[in-house]
């Protein structure tokens, strides 16, 4: 199956390859060929379903290497599913296509944490200006369980650990920025969840003045928890 090259962002005229009519999460980095307006470039993955993604490129005279790594957080009952990892390739003419890969089935788990990961390594040799060059790609994708957040609490604390402000949000309604009280020394962010047995689980994280963003998650309807970053404005 071949992907279609389409505009990703009309404002800065970037492009992306899309597998139209196919459900799935894209996580690949093809080379976008040069045009009259732009030089060729390697596109970075951009799907919000892949969290904590790392994308690196190393270009040398005799070797080019690209590395991708990320995590998809799923919440029960979607953890008791089969996951298909389909490799994506790019031909010398620039076309991008996918083939049937492997699938991993998982038994239902009642514990948060990583279920499994899959790594795909590929290497090929090309000729540029009469010289051989090795092109290497490594992609690692992990699947982890996260109980679906139901409520997010943000507490502003003073230097004596007294509560200055207590704000409660739905997971998909956490603000983009937090303008803090002038006396706020640190924040406590709580995520309220329930496990498969209905037991309440509360995770807490402390943020200090060196932190620039609050990280929370919200559950999508397709079983994936997506990270949300909110800027912290300290006073």
BELTA-V880479 format. One record per backbone hydrogen bond with DSSP energy under -0.5 kcal/mol. NH is the residue of the N-H (numbers start at 1). CO is the residue of the C=O. Records with the same first field share a line. If there is no record, write none. Layout:
# BELTA-V880479
NH=CO + CO
This chain:
# BELTA-V880479
3=96
4=18
6=4 + 16
8=14
9=14
13=9
14=9
16=6
18=4
20=18
22=19
26=24
32=30 + 41
33=31
35=38
41=32
43=30 + 41
50=47
51=49 + 71
54=69
56=67
58=65
60=58 + 63
64=134
65=58
66=136
67=56
68=138
69=54
70=140
71=51
72=142
73=71 + 225
74=72 + 144
75=223
78=75
80=77
81=79
83=104
85=83 + 102
86=84
87=85
89=97
91=95
94=91
97=89
98=1
99=87
102=85
104=83
106=81
113=145
115=143
116=143
118=141
120=139
122=137
124=135
126=133
128=126 + 131
131=128
133=126
134=62
135=124
136=64 + 134
137=122
138=66
139=120
140=68
141=118
142=70
143=116
144=72
145=113
146=74
150=192
151=192
152=169
153=190
154=167
155=188
156=165
157=155 + 186
158=162
161=158
164=156
165=156
167=154
169=152
173=170
174=171
178=231
180=178 + 233
184=181
185=157
186=157
187=207
188=155
189=205
190=153 + 188
191=203
192=151 + 190
193=201
195=199
198=195
201=193
203=191
205=189
207=187
211=208
214=230
216=214 + 228
218=226
220=224
223=220
225=73
226=218 + 224
228=216
230=214
231=176
232=212
233=178 + 231
234=232
